[in-house]
Amino acid sequence: MEKRKIVIVGSGPAGYTAAIYAARAELEPLLFAGFQFGGQLMLTTDVENYPGFPDGVTGPEMMEMFQRQAERFGTEVVNEDVSEIAVEKRPFVVKTAERTVAADAVIVSTGASAKWLGIESEQRLQNKGVSACATCDGALYRGKPMVVIGGGDTAMEEALFLTRFATKVTVVHRRDELRASKIMAERALENEKIEFAWNSEVDEILGEEFVTGVRLKDTKTGELRELSTEAVFLAIGHRPNTAFLGGSLELDDVGYVKVEAGTSRTSIEGIFACGDVMDPVYRQAITAAGSGCMAAIDAERWLADQ
């Protein structure tokens, strides 16, 4: 069996940053990037809020640079999906379809995936007016009418944030009352820039090259109507990519990996987590990268103590 000091599972900003730090510490990391390498930034056209890129950069370009930097210091990057991490004893055993690797320490950085509606037009118009991150993309549509889909706290946060840029924000919700907490609901309901399309769901996102509107369906009558917009933001939740762990690590109620406060340490000594897989709050490239640094340093110090 192949043996490594440290294996990193996942290849977004968190995983690559962890790899850079681990490689510079001469831990010779092996990083399983997965077949959908690069994380959610691979679905993002323009990144304008990451320091060091005053003119912006595309998500794929940024991830390519992250990978080159990690490889420069000695990280081995493999485009394979990890199917299992055996944690019953040390060294841990990390398995893919192609190989089995023993690892003294493991960093989990598999991220979280936005939940989508599952309609064809949504996929076709992604990054052409359809987004799952208002903080990332809201400013791109300054001075335009925008739509937010959802009724929970995240949707209200996104809608309130977007009022900084939008001429109007329409919140589309399946029910006639919000699921959001009382304080978040009140803030949104009292904001003069936010309107609500109650008892409505998106039947289709309209547009050929770019979003031009949405077709809404009344959930009670089935009646269809069209609403003009140039940006549609989905805020119906994220799904942390933790299914492959098979319950081996302690997760919260939604499925995010639990870590000790202020650290990257998980419920299993020697396994660390960073990025969106353990962060249900911020979900930004910069915070993911920072937590990747933390995980590498935590792992390095833990290995030194063993």
N, C-alpha and C positions, 0 to 999 in steps of 0.2 A: 504494500500500500504506500502511495506517495505521502510524504510527510512534510508539513509546513508549520512555521512558527505562527503564522496568522493567515486566515482566510477571510476575505471580505465578500459579502453576498449582496450584490446590487451596485448600480453604476451611475446614479445621478450625482448631483453636486456633493452629497454626503459621502457616498462610497468612494468617489475619486479623490476627495480631499483627505479622507481617512487613508487612502492608499499613498498619497503624496507624503503624508507625515510618517506613516509606517515604513515606507521605503527609505526615507531619509534617516530613519532610526535603524536602518540596516536589518529590518525584520523580514525582508524579501517577500512581500505580500503576494498572494495569489488572489485576484479579483474575478469573481464570476459575474460578468456583466449582464448575463441573460440575453435571450434572443431579442427582446425589446429594450436594448441598452439605451442608457442616457436618461431614463426616467421621463417625467412629464415635460421636461424642457424640449424633448424631441418633437413635441406637438406645438411648440411655441415659436412663432415667427420672429417677433421683435422683443428682445429683452432690453429694457431701458433703465431698469432700477438696480442693476448690479454694479457696484463701484468698480471703477477702472475702465469702463467702456462709455466714454462721454458721448459717442455717436451711436450707441446701441450696438447690439450684436444679435444674431439669430440664435435660438436655443440650440439647434444642432451644431452650429459653429462653436459655441461656447463649450459644449460637451466634448467636441473633438479636441479642443485645446486642453481641457481638463485631462482627457485620456493621454494625450501626448506628454503632458507634464508628469503624470503618474508613471508612465512607461520610461521616461527619461531617467528617473531615479531607480528603476529596477523592478517596477511592478509588472507581473505577468497578468495580462488581461485575456480572459477566455469568454467567448460568447456562448455560454451554456447556462441553462436554467437549473438552479438547485432544487432538487425534489425533496430533500430531507436533510435534517441535521440531527444526528444521534447524540444526545446529551447525557446519557446515563453514566458515562465514565469519561475520564480524560486519558489520552487526547480525544477531542470530539471527532466525529466522523461526518464529513460533508459529502453528500452524494448528488451526482447528476446522472443523466442517461449514459454519459461517456466515461466517467471516472469516479473514483472514490478516494477521498483525500483525508488524511488524519491531520488535525489542526490543534495546536496548543491553545489558541485563542481564536474567537470568531467575532466578526463585526457584522451585524445585520443592518442593511441599509436599502431595503427593497421598496421603500416609498409607499405611496398611497395613490389610488387611481380615482379620478373623479367619476361620479355616477352620471351616466348619460341617459337621454330619453330613449335611444334605440331606434331613431328614425333615420332614413337614408340622407335626407337633406342636412341633418345635423352634422354627419360625418363629412359630407361633401363641402360644407361651408365652414369647417373648422379653420380658425385663424383667418377667416375671411368675413368676420363679423360674429362668429360663434366662439365663445370662450367659457372656460370654467374658473377663471381667476380675474375678478374685478381689479384687484390690486396690481396684477401684472399688466392688464390690457386696457383698463378703463380710460386712461389718458389718451389712448390712440383714437378715441371716438369723441374727443372734445367738441362741444357744440352740437351734438347729435342727440336725437331721442333714443333711449335705450330700454331694453326689457330685461327683467330679472325673473327667473322661474324658480319658485319655491315659496315656502311659507314659514320656515324655521328661523332660528337666530342667525344662521349664516346668510340666509337670503336677505334678512333685514340689514345686517351689517354691510352686505354688498350693495344693496340699494342705497343706503345712507352714504356710503363712500362714493358711489357713482354720481350723486347729486352735485358733487364738486365740478363735474365735467359736463354732465348731460343737460340738455334743455328740459327734459322730462324723463322720469323713470317710471315705467309701468311694471308693477309686480303681478305676475300671473300665478294664481293659486287655485288648486283644485276644489277647495272648500270655501265656505263663506265666513270663516274666521281663521286667524293665524295660529300656527303651532308655536310660534316664537314666545319667549318669556314676556311677561307683561311689560317690563320696562323697554325692551327692544321693540315690541309691537307699538307701544305708545309713541316712541320716537319716530317710527316710520309713518304711522297714521297722522301725526301732527305736522309732518314735513310737507310743505306746500308744493314741492317738486315731485312728490311721489304720488302716483295714482294706483288703483288696484283693479285688476280684472278678476273678480270673484267667480267661483264655480266655473273655472276655465282651465283648459289644458291645451298645450300646443299640438295641433293636428299636423302642421307642416311649417317649416321655416322657408320663407320665400326668397328667391333671388337666384341668379345664374352664376355670375362671377363673384358677387358679394351680396350680403344680406340686404334685402329691401323691405322686409316685413315678416310678420308671422300670421298664420291662419289659426285662429283660436276656436275651440269647440266647447260649447256650453255643456258642463257635465250633467245638468239636469234635463235640458230640452234637446240637446244634440245640435242646436243651431250653430252654424259656422259664421264667423266674421273675420275680417282682415284688419290688421293693425300695422301701420307703417313704423319701421324702426331700422336702424343701421347696425345695431349691436344687440346680441342676445347672450346673456350671461346665465349659465346654469348654476344653481345653488341648491341642489337637492342632495348634497352630501358627498363624502369621499369614502372609499373602501380601502383600508390598509391592506397591503399585500403580505398577509401573514398566514394564509391557508396552508402553505407548504410546511409551516412549523409544526402542524399537527398537535397543537396544545402543549408543546414542550416548554414554551416560555409563558410566563404570566402575562395575560392581556387584559385590557380594560373591557368594559361592556360592549364597546363598538368593535374591538379587535385590534386596537393599537397596542404595541409592546409597552409594558410598564417599565419605567426606569427609576432608579433611586434619584430623588430630587437633587438637582445640581450636578449630576453625573450622567454617564451613559451606561451604567451598570444595570443589567437585567436581573431577573430572579435566579438565573444560573450563573454562578461564579465563573468568570472566564469568557462569558458571552456578553457582548456590548451591542447597543443599538443606537442608531443616529438617523437624522433626517425625518422625512414625513411618516415613516413607519412607526415613529414614537411621538410625533408632534401633531396633535389634532387642532392646534391653535393657530400657528403662524403660517406654516406651509409655504415658505419662500425659499428661493435658491440660496440666498445669503445666510439664512438661519440654518438651512440644511448643511451648508458647507461648514459653518461654525461648529455644529454638533459633530460633524465628521472629524474635525480636528480634535474635539474633546474625546471622541471614542478612540482614536489612535493613541492619544496620550494616556488615556486610562488603561488601554490594553498594554501599551509599552511598560508602564509602571507595574501593572499586575504581573506581567511576565517576568520582570526583573525581580519581583518578590518571591517568585516560585522556586 
